[in-house]
Amino acid sequence: MAGSTPRLSVFDTFKTKKDEPTGEALRQRSIIITLATQDNPTQTTRTAISQKIAT
């Protein structure tokens, strides 16, 4: 890794693709977006978030 620029990201846990987010990163981002944009508390439950991600 000498000479390479380190990259830090909250969402890069198991980085296997060079310039693409991992499945886990996409899932985490979906959860964060859902929690940030929903006004209705029933839409921020685990079940509601899982259903939204699945569609």
Secondary structure, 3 states (H helix, E strand, C coil): CCCCCCCCCCCCCCCCCCCCCCHHHHHHHHHHHHHHHCCCHHHHCHHHHHHHHHC
